[in-house]
Every structure is written in structure tokens, then in C-alpha cells.
Amino acid sequence: MTLNYSEHYNDHTKIKSKAVRRRNCAKKLFISFFSILLSMQFSFIYGEDSQKITLQFASGEWAPFTSVVLKYNGLLSKIVTDSFSKVNIKVTYTFVPWVRGYEDTKYGLYEGSLGYIKSSERMKYFYFSESIYQSDGAFFHLKTTQFAWKNYNDLTKYNIGATIGYNYGDDFENAEKQGIIKVERIETDVQNFKKLLAGRIDIFPITIEAGISTLHLNFKKTEIEKITYNSKIYHTGSLHVIFPKNAKNSSKYLLLFNKGLQSLKKSGEYNNIIKEFRAGKYFTNLQTN
């Protein structure tokens, strides 16, 4: 038998070419499959499928930041709603007492809540978003009360009102725990202002925006004129959205929200929201009588 090297070489080349084509085809199929999986993941995280998602948030009365009677449900609600809208997610708000909303969110009954200051205790249970607003807290008091302070040791002689479930910053919280200051906590800011007017407490800490709008929403002009606030700031708070750590999608919603918030700021819409808020356009329903 005569061995034809050329025929043998051609046959071997054909077999080798077929094997290469099969490997290339398999490689292309793998790459296509991987790309589909990756695009499905990113479409969920970054938008295409997220238009089908509606998140339920716990909220409470804390005008002008959150309130059922204010335009857009308040400043923070507007920021959160528009940030999520950037990634095609809708948010609805259920208004409940703050303590209940906090606990229910912690146990995953809501996807999140808004308007919280970071603390070591809260960070055990929640993921915190990027800052959505900076607010300053001051002590409100009657104009007839002679009040000035430099540190918390100066506050030992005053009866201080506070609201259950609120965090007033580490310095205040530590002074309260150590017994340096006398604090009486009740359920709402409105109740604290009523106690202030009645002379049952001497000073009441609250963010300046919230204090002013709470007064205008709930009290007569003659009552509001009796109250002022001290110019020394007791705490500057960065307010955040919170997501419960024990809920499986919280880390994804955190990522989505931060992405939407960054987009809102980059577009200039965030600054427009703040300008509209400071121009008083959220307060058309405030009482002024």
C-alpha cells in the first residue's frame, strides 16, 4: 500500500479544523450565555426591570421633612421619590408613629424608611444611604426664659423635653444616659411644644426647619410669637434613608437609591428641590392664624 502523505495531511487538517470550529462555537455559546446572565443582573440593579418595582416605606409626621399635609409629603419624601424615580422605582409612604415605623422596618415589614441620623445602635440593623440632607438642631424656648449655654453641664438646671424614638446626636444622648441633663420624653414634637407653652419644660431640642414648621402647622400665631430658639447649634445632622439588613434585597435597593441620588444631584434637580423648599412652596397648607 502506498502512503499518500498529501491525502493524509489534508484529512488530518480537515479533522483538526472541525475540532477548532467546535471549540470556537462552544466558546461563543458560553460567552453569549454569560453575557445574558450579566445583562439580566445589571438590568435588575440598574434599571430596565426595576420599573416593575414598588417599594413601601415607613414614614411619620416630621414637618417640613415628612408630612401627609405638605406638598410631595415633605422635603425628604420628594428627594427620595425623585431619586428612586431615576432608576424607575416607585415609592409609597405609610405614615405611622416613628417608633412603630422604625421597628416594623427593622423586621422587614417595610423596604425602608427615611430621615434618620447615623448612630452605632442603628447601624447594627440598617444600611444607611448617602446623605440626603443636612440639618441643624437648636434648643427652642419661651422668649421669657433667659437661656444661654456653652456645654451640657450648663443645662443641668433646665427641664428638657424630647421625643420618644428620636436621636439627638451622641453628645446629647450620652449626657442623657449619664444623668448630666434631665430629659422627659413623650410621643410627639407637638406635645413637647404644648408642654413648652405650658411651662412644664424649659427647652426643647429640634431641627430648626422642623421646629418652625411644626409650630406653624399646629399652633396659633399668638402662641408662635411666644417661642424662639437659641442660636447655638447642639447638633448638625446628616439625614439618610435606611434599609433593613435582614431583608434580602436591601443591599440592592441601597445601591439603586444611591445611584438615583447621584443622578439627581448631577442633573441639578436636587438643588432645584432645595430652592423650591426654601422658597416656601412646600408650606401652602400651614396655619398662620
N, C-alpha and C positions, 0 to 999 in steps of 0.2 A: 504494500500500500504506500502510495506516495503522499507525503505530508505537504499539503499546500499551506505555507506559512501565512500567505496573504489572506486566504479564506479564514484560517483560524484567528488571525488578528482582527479581521472585520467582525467575526462572530463574537469574539470577546469584547470588542468595543461596543457592539450593539447591546450586549447584556449589561455592560458597565453603565452605558448611557441610560438604559431603562431604570437601573437602580438609583442613579443620581436624580433622575426625574421623579421617582417615587419619593426619595428623601426630601427633595425641594417642595414637592406637593404637600407632604406631611408637615414640613416646616411652615408653609404658608397657611395651612389649616390651623396649626397651633397658634400662629401669630394672630390670625383673624379671630379665633375663639377668645384668646387673651384680651384682644382689643375690645371685643364686645363686652366681656366681663368688666373691663376697666371703665368703659364708657357708661355702663349701667351704674357702677358705683359712683362715678363723678356726676352723672345726671341726677342721682338722688341727693348727693351732697351739695351740688352747685346749681340745681335749678329746674331742669326740664320736667322731672316727675314731681318735684316739690309743689307745683301749682295745685296738686290734689290734696295737699295737707292743710288742715285747720288745727291750730293749737289753742287749747283752753288755758288761760292764765287766771290765777287768783289775783284780785286787787282789793283795794279798800279806799275809804274816804281819807284823802290827804291832799286837799286842795292847796295850791293850784296844780300839784303834780299828778294826782289821780283823783277823779271825782265823776260821778254819774251826771252831775248837773252842769259840768263845764264842756265847752266845745272840745271835740275829739276825746272826751273823757280825761282831759288834762294834758299837761305838757309831756310827761313821761310816756303816757299812753300813745301820744302822737308820734314820738320818736321811735318807740318800739314797733308800732304798727307799720310805719313807713320803712323802717329798717328791714323788717321781715318781708314787706311787700317787694323789696328789691330782689329777693330770692324766691318770689312767687309763693309765699306762705301767708296765710290769713291768720289773724289772731282775734279771739273773742275774749272778753273780760267778764269774770263773775265777781261782783262786789260782795265781800263778806268781811266780818271783823278781822283785823290784821292778824291776830294771834291764831285764829282758826285757819286763815288762808296760808299762813306760814307752815303750820303743822300739816295741813292737807297736802301742800306742795311737797313737803319733806317726804311724805309717804307715797308720793306719786299720783295723787288724785288729780293734780293739775300738772301740765307740762312745764310750767314755770310761774314766776311772779316778778315783780319789778319794784324798783325804788329802794334797794337795800344797800346799806353800808357794809363793807367787809369787816368781819371780826373772826378771830380764831375759832370761836364756837360755831359760827355759821358755816365756815369753810370745811368743817367736818362733814357736812351733809349736802353742800351745794357747790356746783361750779358757778363761778362769777364771770359775767361778761366783761368786756371792756367798758370803761366809764361812759355812761350816757348823759351825766350832768353833774356839775359841781355846785354844792350849796353850802351857805354859811349859816351856822346856828348862833342865836343870841338869846339872852335872858329877857323875857318880857316882864313888865311890872307896871303897877299903877304909877301915874305921874306924881302922886302924893308920897310915894315911897322913895326915900333917899337911898339910892343904891349905887354902889361902885365896888369893883373887885379887881384884884390882880392875880390871885391864885385861889385854889379851892379851900384853903384854910380861912380865907376871908368870908366864905359862905356858911360857916358853921352856925351863925345866928339866924339864918333865914329858913323858913319853911318852904321847901321846894316841891313843886308839883311836877309829875312826869306821867307819861302814858305807857300802859302795860304793853310789852312786846317791842317797844322802841329801843334802839341802841343809840346812845348819845355820844359815842366816842369813848375810847379807852380811858381817858383821864377822868371823865365824869363817872363812868361805870366803876372804875377802881375806887374812886372817892366814896361812892355809894356803898360798895361792898365792905370797905374798911371802916365805915361809920363816920367818916370825916364830915359828910353832909347828911342832912335829914331829908329824905325823899318820900313823898306819898304818891304812889302810882294808882291811877284809875284808868278806865277803859278808853276814853276819847280825849282829843285835844279840846273839843268844845266844852266838855265837863271841866277841864282844867282852867279854861278861861272864865267859866262861871265861878269857879272857886276863887280865882284871882279877883274878880269884881266884887265878890262877897267878902274878901279879906281873909279867907280861910287858908290861902297860901300867899307867900310874898313874891316869889319869882317863878317863872315857868320857861324852861328851855324848849325852843322850837326853831326850825329854819325860818329865816326872815320872810321868805316868799310864802311859806305855808302859814305862818302866823298872821300875816296881813290879810291874806285871802280868807282864812278861817274866820277871822273877825268880821269881814265884810259879808261873808255868806250867812252868818248866824246871829249877828248882833246889831242892835240899833246904832245909829250914828252917835247918839248921846253917850252910849256905852263905849264905843270905839274910841271916842275922844278922851276917855279917862286912862287909856293904856298907851304905853310907849315901850321901847326896848333899848337896852344898853348897847353902846357902840362896840364894846369889846366882844370879839367872836370867841365862843367857847370851843367850837369845832368846825372845821371845814370838811365836809363830807363828799366823797365821790360816790355817786349813786349807780347801781348796777342792776342788771337782770340776773335772776338766779334760776338754775336748773337742778333738779334733784339728782344726786349721784346714784341713787338706787334705781333710776329709770334707764332702760337700755339705750334709748335714743338721745339722751340728754347731751352727750358729747357732740353728736352730730348737729343738734339744734343750736348748741353753743357756737360751733363753727359757722353755721349758716347765719346766725344773728350777727356775729362779729363781722362777717363778710358784708352783710347788708348795711350795717352801721358805717363801715369804712366807705362804702359806696355812697351812702347818704351824705357823709361829710365831704367826700371828694367832689361831689356834684354841686356843692354849695347849698343844697336843700336843708341841711342841718342848721346852718347859720340863719337861713330864712325862717325856719321854725322858731328859733330863739328870738329873732327880731319881732316876729308876729306876737309871740308870747309877751315880750317886754313892752310891746305897744298896747297891751291891754285887750287884745282881740279874743282872749280866752274867757274874759270875765263879764260877758254881756248879761249873765244871769245873777250877778252879785247884787245883794241887797245894799242899798245906800240910804235907806230911810233912817 
